[in-house]
Amino acid sequence: MLRLLLACLCLSLGSMSYAVTVEQYNLPNPTNYKSYKLRVQASTRQAEVGKPVILKAILSPETSPKQIEYQFLINGAPISEPGMHKVHTFREKGTYKISVVAKLGGVYLLNSPPLVIHVIDAWIEPEAIIAPASIVVKQGEQAVFTSESEIDQHSREWLYWSVSTGHRGSGLSFNIPTENLEPGKYPIELIARDDRKRESTANALLVVVDKETNIETLMIDGENTGAINTLPSFTGELDLQLYSSHKHRLEGMPVVFWIQNAQPGAGTELQLDTGDGKISGWSRRLRYGHAYEHFGVYQTSISSKTLSGTKTSAPVTVYIWPLWFPILLMIMGLFLAGIPFFKRQQRLQKEPAYSIYYTVHEDPGHHQLIVSSEEEQPSLRVRVLKDNGKQTLELQQGKHE
């Protein structure tokens, strides 16, 4: 573009012809980087396995050259192509040291001090589960309920028991003495709470009968209490509507499945089929967490098993996307956002990009031009020499006549 402008300038001078010599003065590169400071910034210092962490290289002062390249390292090993930003997903728990190296033209400049990030397994929501769901005992006998709740190894979890009589307890089991209890039904409640103040509640039933009562033949509310420890308390009434925490998820990130408003009776077991060939064992859990390793579309369902048979819920569809999918969306967004910019640049290229100011000395055979840029490029000094009627442009990149 500059060549075209200089040619037009010479043509506009009419019958006068000149030889133009251009000298370009580049911006100096900084040579002393001791005054610069480089550091790593992370979106979190305690990450979870499978969840992305945003890393950013920060070089101060901000007036540093734009040609500087940055390379992130984890425990000394490079993890990415050069760039100021990096989205990284940790696959294993542990402690990692993140640092970044700055280079200019492939030459090492300086590196940052390490930033320590602790990676833990994904947090598990507390889930209160009581086994069995109901117990029938005679007066004077011990009633023992146990919790099948999963304990999150990264979070302290407390289990609180209570019975309508006012008896309280904590821990994985709950012993209830019945010497002073009258015959009747006593609701049992279990609350599982973690140090994030998340909690889950489960309920069970304690039935106390007289010492002379034959438990094997006793009927309570139309049920044979002799089978109350082995049969579900509400066979056929368990809601098998499966729910999921996410319909769309990145591969390697956990998805939580659960059924609501239900507490399995004694003898009721549940099994989750995640749709990727992995099936959980039979248990009394109402909530499951699963991380899909590969992208795709999965049909997930849950089944219940009782003495009366097996029932399966309607499937839930989960779409798992590859890890590079957000980057693709970001690139597409930048491309769409850059279309107006490129169109503007095309328009600007059709217009003069430089203003040329010149002065003619009294000596008709010697002129001097000064070319200044409107785009903050380095200034150009132009010398104009008479050339006996032959137009010549002599530039650094070549010669045009």
Secondary structure, 3 states (H helix, E strand, C coil): CHHHHHHHHHHHCCCCCEEEEEEECCCCCCCCCCCCEEEEEECCCEEECCCEEEEEEEEECCCCCCCEEEEEEECCEECCCCCCEEEEECCCCEEEEEEEEEEECCEEEEECCCEEEEEECCCCCCCCCEECCEEEEECCCEEEEEECCCCCCCCCEEEEEEECCCCEEECCEEEEECCCCCCEEEEEEEEEEECCCCEEEEEEEEEEECCCCCCCCCEECCEEHHHCCCCCCCCCCCCCCEEECCCEEECCCEEEEEECCCCCCCCCEEEEECCCCCECCCECCCEEEEECCCCEEEEEEEEEEECCEEEECCCEEEEEECCCHHHHHHHHHHHHHHHHHHHHHHHHHCCCCEEEEEEECCCCCEEEEEEEECCCCCCEEEEEEECCCCCEEECCCCEEC
